[in-house]
Amino acid sequence: MSSTPRKICFVTGSRADFGLLIWPMRAIRQTPGLTLQLVATGMHLSPEFGNTIDNIREEGFDVDEHVETLLSSDTGVGIAKSVGLGVIGFADAFTRLQPDLVVVLGDRFETFAAAQAAMFMRLPMAHLFGGDVTEGAVDESIRHAISKMSHLHFTSNQDSTQRLIQLGEHPSRIHTIGSVGIDAIKHLDLMGRDDIGHAIGMPLGDRNALVTFHPVTVEAGRSVAELGELFAALSTLDPAFRLVFTLANADAEGRALNGRIEAFAAGRPNSIAVASLGQLRYLSLMSQVDVVIGNSSSGILEAPSFDVPTVDIGDRQKGRERAASVFHAAPERGAIASAIAQALQRGHQATVNPYGDGESSRRFSDIIAGIPDFRPLLKKGFYELPANGARP
């Protein structure tokens, strides 16, 4: 093995994926023989979405490259053009960085652009959280496409591992490590209630909810209507119930949702809308609220580790494994209101989180460090399932 440290290049395009990547990046940075590289793109570079590149620096990371992708449009055409810009930008960035391994997470369109550039440049690539299922979002197709472009896989659960095998990925290249989001919960020193209230600009009350609603990208026009149903359900709550909204991402129709969220929060007592909280503030707030509401994966992946119930709305996260504390609701005001009532009745009961034990990042870095040469991974065959259909 060469004595020159190998360059492991992470790509982050949003507050959500960065929050998940913090601990894997720290694990790589602390591993002898590996050097961390970081490329920031997408919403991180946009004032509209909170200029979250500042959060990256606050967490102690240097940004090696910036790749601009966002256009002032949240239409399908705008997103498609953003992917094209991203492919060009990542080709330039990877040429300058010359990474030994590119690491991408999830299913964002910026990640899709990075994966395409890495594939055409013959760069070995590791994909975190392939094999997951979210039937209500175009992310589903993006995620599976990125998995087929990748050479190493790190999954959050055994069902996702099996799906990757069904896609033809060899079992020896798939590692079930759990969700790295739980690592943050295990290692962070969370803020107290008073500090959280000061940080978000509104003190917490006797009853509090964290609300995040992202676009439903499979069917155009559904997102605004479903958000309206959520607003109608929230309007039935006692006005003293405090609502903290985090704004939607930059997917198609995201801007349309954010304008309505800001208007609703401005017109309702004890409500506030914030573009981005950062990982520490977000998880600290999550730990203190009575319920998490919306269609973000964090309500399924992280909230159960705090024993906080979640109301998951619509199909955006359909197909994900979920804890007993997660209540699903159709995107209709009566169903949402009923699920909120059930969640509040459950309260903070002890919950088993099916997504891991907080050691996922260490497992990830140990596996990466144990691979002597990434280049042979580029040669990839299609793994055929056994004829009897049994799991390998």
Secondary structure by P-SEA (a helix, b strand, c coil): ccccbbbbbbbbccaaaaaaaaaaaaaaaacccbbbbbbbcccccccccccaaaaaaaacccccbbbbcccccccaaaaaaaaaaaaaaaaaaaaaacccbbbbccccaaaaaaaaaaaaabbbbbbccccccccccaaaaaaaaaaaaccbbbbccaaaaaaaaaaccccccccccccaaaaaaaccccccaaaaaaaaccccccbbbbbbbcccccccaaaaaaaaaaaaaaaaccccbbbbbbbbccccaaaaaaaaaaaaaaacccbbbbccccaaaaaaaaaccccccccccccccccccccccccccccccccccccccbbbbcccaaaaaaaaaaaaaacccbbbbcccccaaaaaaaaaaaaccccccccbbbbbbcccccccc
